[in-house]
Amino acid sequence: MLYLSLDANNALPAALEGATLAPGLTDIKVGSDDSAFSAVERIFSIINGPVNVEANVVHPQRQGLNSALKGDGGGPLNVLGGIPTVATDYSPLWDLNVGQWSQHAIDNHYRSRVREEFQILGLVRSGWLTGPGGKAFGSSGLIVNCPIVFRFL
């Protein structure tokens, strides 16, 4: 997919996405994606996904903010809850839901790249993914306006 990052309600995602800071977006209700009349679409970002272990060797499961900040060969590989023409309730206002693999998941080698909203929600229900620092998983309150302009399919 090709999308444009236009605005964000907080300085951090605005800087990361090269978008305009638009604090007025804070007035939009978050945490209600997939409910009637929701103005947002969930986007999922993983903090501590698998990273490349060897130089110049791409880990096939590489994903996460830690990997992107390390310069592991690309972005964080976030997962979008719905895309236009597939999800009839799609919105370009993305409600950032941040997940973190639990230590139990890491110790048992369950950590892998996640690719789909319901896969993530199942991992949350099982306790393998949590919110940052082990807190409850859900909306971070951060919104980024990122309309998709082209699908590569």
N, C-alpha and C positions, 0 to 999 in steps of 0.2 A: 504494500500500500504506500501511497505517497500522500502525505498530509502536511498542512501548514500549521505551524504553531503561532497563533496570533496574540493571545492574551493569557494572563494568569493572575489569580487573585492574591498571590504571595510572591515576594522577591526571589525566593529560592527556585521554584519552578520557572519563573520568568527568566532568570539568568541561565538555568540549565537548558531551556528550550529556545533561548534567543527571542523571547516574546516580550510584549509590552506589559508592564505592570498595570493591572486594572483592578484596584481594590474593590470596586463596585460589584465584582463577581462574587464577593464574599456573601452578598445578600441572597445568593441562590442556595436553596436547600439541598444538602448532600445526604448520602446514605439511604436514598430511597429509589435507587435504580430498579428497573423492572416493576415498578408499581405504577398505577394509573396516574397519568399527568406528571410523571417525573421529568425534570428538565435536564437530567444528567445521564451519562453512560459511564459505567465503571471501567477504569483501566487499572490493571494490576501490575505492580512493580515488586520484585523480590530484592531484598537487601543482600543476602548472603548466599547466592546461588553458586554452583560450581565455577571454578576459575581455571585458566590454563596453568598447568603445573610446570611444563617445560617451555623454554623460549622457542618461538617459531613453530610450536605444535598446538593447534587449536583443539581444545577439549570439546568433544561433540555435544556435551550437555551444558556448555558455557552459558551463563545467564546471570544477570543481577547488577545492582548498582555497584557492588564491590568489584566486579569484573570490568564494568565500563570505566570506573574511576582508575583502575589499575592499568588501563590501556590494553586490554586483552584482545583487541581486534574488533571493536564495534561497540554499539550501544548496549543498553541494559536488556534488550529484547523483552520489553513489556508485553502484556497480553491485554487486548482490548475485549471488553465484554460483548460487544456487538458491532457489526459493520453494516454500512448502508446496503440496501437491496437484499440483505439476508435477514437482518433484524429490523422489523417494522417499527420498533420503538427507538431506533438509533438517534443519538444526539451528539453534536460535535463538542459539547461541554463535558469534558472528561473529569470524573471524580476519582482522584488518586487513592487507591487502596494499596497499602504497603504491607507486604508479608515478609516474614523472617522464618527460615527453617529452624525448628527446635533443635536443641543439642541432642536430644534423643534420636531425631531423624538423621542428624549428621553422624552420630556414633554408630548407627545401624546401616549407614550407606544408602539411605533412602533419598538423599538429596539428588535431584535431577532437574533438567529443564522442564518447565511447565508450559503448556501451549494453549490451554483452553479454560474458560471461566469455570465450568462445572468441575473440572479436574481440580482446580485450585480450591473451590469451595468444599469439595470432598476431603482434600488434604487438611483444610482448616478444621472441619468437623472431626476428623480423626486425631487432631492434635499435632500433626506433623508440621503445619505452618501456623504461625501466630502473628499477631501484630508486633511492631518493634518492641524489643525488650521483653517479650513474653506477654505483652498486653493483649487484650481482645482484638481480633482481626476486624477491620472495617475501614470506613472512610477516614482519611487523614484530614479532611476539610480543605484540601488543596484542589483547586479547579484549574484546568488548562483548556482553553478554547482551541481545539485542533480539528478543523474540518478535513475530512478525507477528500482529496480531489481526484484520486485515481486508484483503481484496484488492479493489481497485476494478476489476473486469472484468465 
